[in-house]
Amino acid sequence: MLKKFASASILALGIATATIPNVGYAAGTGTTVIATINVEKVERSSVAWKSLSKQIDAERSKLQAEVQRIQAELEAKAKDLKSQESILSGEAFAAKSKEFQKERLQLQRQVNIRKQKLEHAYGVARSQIHDALRQVLRKLMKDSDIDLILENGSRTTSVLAADTSLSIDEKALKGLDATIQSVSLPDPSGTSQ
């Protein structure tokens, strides 16, 4: 509720300053220059994002292959254990079952940790793209005398409606592609939490 109120307040403030003369600062014109951007669209269209997507897909494929290998091993061990049930004493079978469950849980924890590290590495790489876009937007603001840039995306928006001529998506994408062409996904096995 507070977030919606804050967004509405920012929007109302933006509309108010855009319509009141002598409030803005753009090139001494006395008007406020407002632009909109779909950050998600710009980031996902960038060369750097495409580079990151390829890297993360490759890492996720490696992790999936590892998970499948572990699952196959566990299934084979479970089948072997099941075949020993009639041969072993109750105590011996219970001990082997307990050991198998312990191993299964340990492997599951390791997989979960690897998934978390991969997601963390992905977040670190994404932040490089986001930081580069922020620099591009600051430069666009300065070069184009823009006073305020509002998010106009599909998931998060500060804009209820805007003329498409206010969009700086294409300029931001060109600037982002010129600033950063690729990011290196940090090694997920070496990423600390």
Secondary structure by P-SEA (a helix, b strand, c coil): caaaaaaaaaaaaaaaaaccccccccccccbbbbbbbaaaaaaaacaaaaaaaaaaaaaaaaaaaaaaaaaaaaaaaaaaaaaacccccaaaaaaaaaaaaaaaaaaaaaaaaaaaaaaaaaaaaaaaaaaaaaaaaaaaaaaacccbbbbbcccccccccccccccaaaaaaaaaaaccccccccccccccc
